[in-house]
Amino acid sequence: MTDYNALKAHLRGELIQPGDANYDDARKLYNAMIDKKPEAIVRCVDVADVMACVNHARSNGILLAVRGGGHNGPGLGSCDGGLVIDLSRMRGVRVDPAAKTAQVEGGCVWGDVDHATHPFGLAAASGIISTTGVGGLTLGGGIGHLSRKCGLSIDNLLSVDVVLADGSFVTANDQQNQDLFWALRGGGGNFGVVTSFTFRLHPVSTVMAGPIFYAVEDAPAVMKAYEQFITTAPEEINGFFAFIVVPPVDLFPASLHMRTVCGVVWCSTASQERTAELLKPAESWATPLLVGVGPMPFPVLQSLFDGLYTPGLQWYWKADFVDHLTEESIARHLEHGSKLPSMFSTMHMYPINGAVHKVGSGDMAFSYRQTKWAEVIVGVDPDPANKDKIMKWARDYWDAVHPFAAPGAYVNFMMEEGTARVEATYGANYSRLQAIKAKYDPENLFRVNQNIAPKAVGAGS
Ligand SMILES: Cc1cc2nc3c(=O)[nH]c(=O)nc-3n(C[C@H](O)[C@H](O)[C@H](O)COP(=O)(O)OP(=O)(O)OC[C@H]3O[C@@H](n4cnc5c(N)ncnc54)[C@H](O)[C@@H]3O)c2cc1C
């Protein structure tokens, strides 16, 4: 066990170790399938704490993990036997309503941002759940309800403050450290600890949102019509296709409770009348079981699923980018999507188009700009006894549809799947990422992530 006394002397935040009363609580991850036991967890309260931890880990050869919201599927916000920089005490948000920007500390979750921006009639391009960390979601790309209108979270990132592997503190944006800024927009936690993100905000307050559900047997007709629709729909409309089990809550008619359905979860920034007009065709793709689209404040939409997906469930993720659907891939989706193994399990297809296509594949580290969807198959269940069941379902489903998909997957929807998969995900951007990694983190201190191996330009293999 490493001696952490020297580090402790430099900290304002709490250092938690095995044996401390709150150790088991502090090390818990959102995904209860992952059980990691770090040597020490530091709940940093400021940038100086982060710098002290980075310096301590580097100087003593200690494995280092960085935890934002703790939501990562394979638990890459923690490690076994090393030091965890836990940013969950660094959750300040400062909104500049005139400039329409928000400065967001590295440990915020999206609910913190929504809470701070909504009173100004503004919103950030985030995800679909309020409890997910800003840090991990943004650094991987950031796909959500506003993607088609506003782009990915990284497309709205204006500047970041970063603690690098050598313990120094830098700002990266379009004017300073441009290579680092390029790499951070999609390259995950590989390049340093981001202590502050500055985002462009959008005038989004009340949205027209909710699901349209159809019988699961209608999935082939719905998926075909949905592909055509979402490829050309105005950017103010976002909608992700899903197979879901309707939860037994008052929000949904009792007749649908626990029924497996397919559908699209819509979010429109257009007016009520225009949204109704735009979505009218979707009501004839098949006979809807429910048309549940209505006005709601954006933060309400963002937290709609929070009660369903509480911390401590078992999660197993499989993912792909998908360029288009075929008769056969749709048949395979129906086969597996109609057999969701639990009420929480699901398959989502998030559109990667609209405003997301306005950025080129080489403009930032996130390279899959020209694809149509980020697809994710997630087996989820509260009971650890069902772990094997949900994993098998997700793997079988993925094995069936992967032959029709692109080689890479969204890094934030992957488990630990090896270097080749990470390389396929970054495609032509991978070698530039390796060179930037070699410049900023040559010893690979930040390696508890979807890792990009450092490789200086001109270095052999
Ligand atoms: C319920 C749920 C819903 C989700 N919905 C969406 C969605 O709508 N859209 C979407 O794009 N993704 C979504 N995701 C996936 C999500 O983007 C990833 O799980 C992401 O890794 C979560 O980030 P985090 O900060 O919570 O995770 P963590 O586990 O804390 O961290 C994940 C990775 O990011 C790194 N990291 C985190 N913060 C920082 C930081 N400040 N500086 C440097 N590195 C950092 C960590 O080191 C780690 O490698 C969802 C996940 C869950 C569980």
The ligand as an SDF file (V2000), in Angstrom:
LIG
                    3D

 53 58  0  0  0  0  0  0  0  0999 V2000
  -27.9610    6.1220  -17.6660 C   0  0  0  0  0  0  0  0  0  0  0  0
  -26.9890    6.5680  -18.7020 C   0  0  0  0  0  0  0  0  0  0  0  0
  -27.4020    7.4220  -19.7100 C   0  0  0  0  0  0  0  0  0  0  0  0
  -26.5140    7.8630  -20.6880 C   0  0  0  0  0  0  0  0  0  0  0  0
  -26.9530    8.6920  -21.6610 N   0  0  0  0  0  0  0  0  0  0  0  0
  -26.0870    9.1900  -22.5640 C   0  0  0  0  0  0  0  0  0  0  0  0
  -26.5020   10.1310  -23.5430 C   0  0  0  0  0  0  0  0  0  0  0  0
  -27.6540   10.5140  -23.6030 O   0  0  0  0  0  0  0  0  0  0  0  0
  -25.5860   10.6100  -24.4150 N   0  0  0  0  0  0  0  0  0  0  0  0
  -24.2780   10.2230  -24.3850 C   0  0  0  0  0  0  0  0  0  0  0  0
  -23.5000   10.7270  -25.2010 O   0  0  0  0  0  0  0  0  0  0  0  0
  -23.8570    9.3170  -23.4780 N   0  0  0  0  0  0  0  0  0  0  0  0
  -24.7220    8.7970  -22.5790 C   0  0  0  0  0  0  0  0  0  0  0  0
  -24.3090    7.8810  -21.6520 N   0  0  0  0  0  0  0  0  0  0  0  0
  -22.9370    7.3760  -21.7250 C   0  0  0  0  0  0  0  0  0  0  0  0
  -22.0160    8.3270  -21.0010 C   0  0  0  0  0  0  0  0  0  0  0  0
  -21.6330    9.3540  -21.8970 O   0  0  0  0  0  0  0  0  0  0  0  0
  -20.7570    7.5900  -20.5130 C   0  0  0  0  0  0  0  0  0  0  0  0
  -21.1350    6.6070  -19.5890 O   0  0  0  0  0  0  0  0  0  0  0  0
  -19.7560    8.5490  -19.8940 C   0  0  0  0  0  0  0  0  0  0  0  0
  -18.5390    7.8660  -19.7360 O   0  0  0  0  0  0  0  0  0  0  0  0
  -20.2480    9.0700  -18.5750 C   0  0  0  0  0  0  0  0  0  0  0  0
  -19.4430   10.1010  -18.0960 O   0  0  0  0  0  0  0  0  0  0  0  0
  -19.2430   10.2710  -16.5270 P   0  0  0  0  0  0  0  0  0  0  0  0
  -18.4260   11.4830  -16.2920 O   0  0  0  0  0  0  0  0  0  0  0  0
  -20.5430   10.1380  -15.8310 O   0  0  0  0  0  0  0  0  0  0  0  0
  -18.4380    8.9290  -16.2180 O   0  0  0  0  0  0  0  0  0  0  0  0
  -17.1440    8.5460  -15.3990 P   0  0  0  0  0  0  0  0  0  0  0  0
  -17.3040    7.0910  -15.1440 O   0  0  0  0  0  0  0  0  0  0  0  0
  -16.9260    9.4110  -14.2290 O   0  0  0  0  0  0  0  0  0  0  0  0
  -15.9720    8.8010  -16.4320 O   0  0  0  0  0  0  0  0  0  0  0  0
  -15.9450    8.2280  -17.7070 C   0  0  0  0  0  0  0  0  0  0  0  0
  -14.6120    8.4740  -18.3860 C   0  0  0  0  0  0  0  0  0  0  0  0
  -14.4360    9.8750  -18.5990 O   0  0  0  0  0  0  0  0  0  0  0  0
  -13.2880   10.3560  -17.9060 C   0  0  0  0  0  0  0  0  0  0  0  0
  -13.6210   11.6430  -17.2870 N   0  0  0  0  0  0  0  0  0  0  0  0
  -14.7870   11.9790  -16.6730 C   0  0  0  0  0  0  0  0  0  0  0  0
  -14.7380   13.2710  -16.2850 N   0  0  0  0  0  0  0  0  0  0  0  0
  -13.5250   13.7460  -16.6670 C   0  0  0  0  0  0  0  0  0  0  0  0
  -12.8830   15.0140  -16.5540 C   0  0  0  0  0  0  0  0  0  0  0  0
  -13.4890   16.0540  -15.9850 N   0  0  0  0  0  0  0  0  0  0  0  0
  -11.6300   15.1450  -17.0590 N   0  0  0  0  0  0  0  0  0  0  0  0
  -11.0090   14.1000  -17.6580 C   0  0  0  0  0  0  0  0  0  0  0  0
  -11.5610   12.8810  -17.7830 N   0  0  0  0  0  0  0  0  0  0  0  0
  -12.8130   12.7180  -17.2970 C   0  0  0  0  0  0  0  0  0  0  0  0
  -12.9710    9.2770  -16.8900 C   0  0  0  0  0  0  0  0  0  0  0  0
  -11.6300    9.2380  -16.5620 O   0  0  0  0  0  0  0  0  0  0  0  0
  -13.4230    8.0120  -17.5890 C   0  0  0  0  0  0  0  0  0  0  0  0
  -12.4060    7.5340  -18.4400 O   0  0  0  0  0  0  0  0  0  0  0  0
  -25.1730    7.4310  -20.6490 C   0  0  0  0  0  0  0  0  0  0  0  0
  -24.7530    6.5740  -19.6260 C   0  0  0  0  0  0  0  0  0  0  0  0
  -25.6470    6.1380  -18.6670 C   0  0  0  0  0  0  0  0  0  0  0  0
  -25.2060    5.1870  -17.6120 C   0  0  0  0  0  0  0  0  0  0  0  0
  1  2  1  0
  2  3  1  0
  2 52  2  0
  3  4  2  0
  4  5  1  0
  4 50  1  0
  5  6  2  0
  6  7  1  0
  6 13  1  0
  7  8  2  0
  7  9  1  0
  9 10  1  0
 10 11  2  0
 10 12  1  0
 12 13  2  0
 13 14  1  0
 14 15  1  0
 14 50  1  0
 15 16  1  0
 16 17  1  0
 16 18  1  0
 18 19  1  0
 18 20  1  0
 20 21  1  0
 20 22  1  0
 22 23  1  0
 23 24  1  0
 24 25  2  0
 24 26  1  0
 24 27  1  0
 27 28  1  0
 28 29  2  0
 28 30  1  0
 28 31  1  0
 31 32  1  0
 32 33  1  0
 33 34  1  0
 33 48  1  0
 34 35  1  0
 35 36  1  0
 35 46  1  0
 36 37  1  0
 36 45  1  0
 37 38  2  0
 38 39  1  0
 39 40  1  0
 39 45  2  0
 40 41  1  0
 40 42  2  0
 42 43  1  0
 43 44  2  0
 44 45  1  0
 46 47  1  0
 46 48  1  0
 48 49  1  0
 50 51  2  0
 51 52  1  0
 52 53  1  0
M  END
$$$$
